Amino acid sequence: MSELHNGADGNSAKKETPTRQIGSVLGPALRELPLLQFSSTEQASPPVQERADAARNRARVLEAAERLFATMDARDVTMEEIARAAGVGRATLYRRYPDPASICIALLDEHERRLQEDLLRGEPPLGPGAPPTERLVAFYEASVDLLERHLHLILGAETGRARFVTGAYDFWRVHVRMLLVHAEAPDPDGAVDPVLAPLAPEVYRFQRRTLGLSKEQITESLIWMARRLTDRA
């Protein structure tokens, strides 16, 4: 992720843990934002020019995987099924993606990167310029939208331990901690992970599919919690 979170369409397997100076965007309390680790499917700089046939195969793989993930639990989809649906050989598939989770990450990349951009440079209250309470409310609303639209992908890429080492969790964590600091929470370090816990994909699936809660119910409950956590009035 040389910007916010690199795309998953390069060939390098190099892993890095870079940091980027954010400056006044996040405020003086958090000037260094830890960026996401490169997965084995993500490219490090410099970018590699993709051949036309490789680009076509990548598009076919992602389209086929998206269809499969939308109809069944992504964790149950096999690489053989993806290769068959995409019409490519298994060797072609494995050259780019080591497992189904890495394909989920590739599909999720653009959606998470867009939210990151909005948090850093978007209009308030999601972006800078609003009080911490309103920014946390907006973050919860945007995160629920992401879960609602792409739960099948997030379940395949960011469940269990993978949630903490893959995807955008480090980014969300720094953002929410910053809001808690600005809201003068007594212990931002202790509170940040509990604040993010309701956004775990397993929790959202349980609420939506087992309990039958609506997206609006979940969102309103998170808004209620955000206001009580950060409102200093």
C-alpha positions, 0 to 999 in steps of 0.5 A: 500500500504505497498510497493508502492500500495498494491494489492486489493486481501485481506480481510481487510477494514482497512484504513491507510495513511502511509508515506515512507521515499524515501531518495535520490531517489527523492532528498532532496526536497521531502524525504517523499512520501505520499502513497495511501490510502487503499481502502476497497478492499485492504489489510493492513499488515500483509497479510492474506493467501487466501483460494483456493476457494476464490482465484478462485472466485477472479480470476473469478470476475476480469476476468468477470469484465475486459470483461464487462468493455472493452465492456461498460462504467465501470460506467454503469456496476452493481454488479449484472451483474459482479456476473452473468458473473463471476458465483458467488453469489452476497454475495460472490462478496460483501464480497470482493468488495463493488462496481464496482469502487473497482473492477476497482481499483483492476484491475488497481493496477498492472499497476499503481504500475509498473509505480510507480516502474519505476519512482522510480527505473527505467532507465532514463529518466523515472527513476532517472538520467535524467534532469527534462524536459526529465523526465516529457516528459517520464512521459507524454508518459508513462501516455498516454500509460496507458490511451490508454491501460486501459481507460475503467478501469480508467474511472470506478475508477478515474473520478471526485472527485475520481481521487483525493482520489483514485488511484495513484494521490498523487504519480503522484502529488509528482513526478511532483512537484519534477520535477517542483522544480528541473526545478526551476518553479516559483510556483511548488505548483500552477503548479502541478495540471494543469500539471496533468490535461491533464491526466484526463481520461475524457479529454483523452476520449474526445480527442480520441473519440469525437475530434478524435485525435490520441494517437500520437497527444496527446502525442506530444502536451504534450511533447511540453507543458512539454518542455516549462514548464520546459526547463530553457534554 
